[in-house]
Amino acid sequence: MSSAAQDSTRLLPIGFKLSGSADVYYKYNLNENDTDTKTSFTNSHNSFELNMISLKLESSFKNVGMVADIGFGKRAEDFSYNDEKTRLAIKQLFITYAPTDWLKFSMGSYSTHVGYELVDAYANRNYSMSYMFSYGPFFHTGIKADMTFGSHSLMFGVFNPTDLKSAAGWGGIKYIGAQYGFAPAEVPFKFYLNYIGGRDTFQTRNDQFDAVINYQVAPKFGIGYNGTYSMYKNGVNTNWFGSALYLNYDPVESFGLTLRGEILQDKDQIKFYSDKGEFAEGGNVFALTLSGQYKIGGFILMPEFRWDKASKDAFQKDDLPKNSSANVLLAAIYKF
C-alpha cells in the first residue's frame, strides 16, 4: 500500500479501512467481431473500455466486523447480472462475528469460494477470465462459518441460489457450500477443495466440486491449478467440467509473466455450446492466454494475447463459422 493510501486511511475513524481499484482496457479481436468472446468482462472489439471502479470499506471492533464493497461499471454490472440493469452494484456486503480465535461467522453477500480467479482485476494474473470462472458461481448470499485449525481450515454455509442477493419469491430454495483448505506455514503450498450444491430456480439439481492448488516452486516461479466438475439432474443427468494450469514467472519485482492453459468439456451443451441448437452436438474448447504484468506501486500495465480453439465452429469471421479466435489486449489497473 502506498504512503498516500496510508495517509488517507488516517482520515477515517480508528477501526476503519478504505481501499479500492480501477481498471480500463483496449481489446482487438483478430476475427474482427465482438461475439467471439464467451467469457466474462471483456466482450468488446477495437474499443477502449472503462471496466470498473471499486471502493471497499472495512471496519472492525474487537471480535465483530463489516465489509462493504461497491463496484461501478460494466464489470460490476456483469458480475451482478441477476440484479436489475445497473452499473452500480454491491459486490460484497457482510457482517462478521468471531466468538473464538478459530471460528468466525459471516452473514451477507460475498465472492464465491469456488474457483481460482476473482472479480477484481488486480487480484488476477490474467486480465481476461477463464471459462470456469465465467460459467461457475460469482457470489453467494447467506451465512457461513469459517474454522481454522493450524494448517487446516473448514467452511460451511447456507446460501440463496447462486448469484442471487435476494431469494424472495423462490419458495425458500437454499444452496449448501463447503470448503476444506490446507496451507502449511513451512511449505509454500495451498490446497482447497470446494463444493456448492442445491436446487436452482428452474428446479434443477446442481452439484459442483472444485479444486484449487498453488505451489511456489522457486522464488521466481509458481504454479497454480484449478479443476471443476459440475453435475445437473432434472429428469436426465448432464455435466460439464474444466481444468486450467497457471504458470507464473517473476524475473524481477516489477515484471511478471503468466501463461494460462484451460480446457472446458461441454458435451451436454450446458455452457459453451448452449446456444448451438437442440440438435447440435456439444464438444470442448481450449484456451491459451499469455499475460504480462509491469508493476509500479499500485499500478499494473497488462498486455495480453489469447487464443481459443473449439472442437466445433463456435466462432466466426465475416459471418463465416470458424473453430478458433484470437485477441490482443492491453489493460491498465490501479489499486490503492
SULKAHU-V262940 format. One record per helix or strand. SS is the DSSP state (h for helix, s for strand). FROM is the first residue (numbers start at 1). LEN is the number of residues. If there is no record, write none. Layout:
((SS/FROM/LEN) (SS/FROM/LEN))
This chain:
((h/3/7) (s/16/14) (s/47/15) (s/64/9) (h/74/6) (s/88/13) (s/103/9) (h/121/3) (h/131/5) (s/139/11) (s/152/8) (s/175/8) (s/189/11) (s/205/14) (s/221/13) (s/237/16) (s/255/12) (s/283/14) (s/299/12) (s/315/3) (s/320/3) (s/324/12))
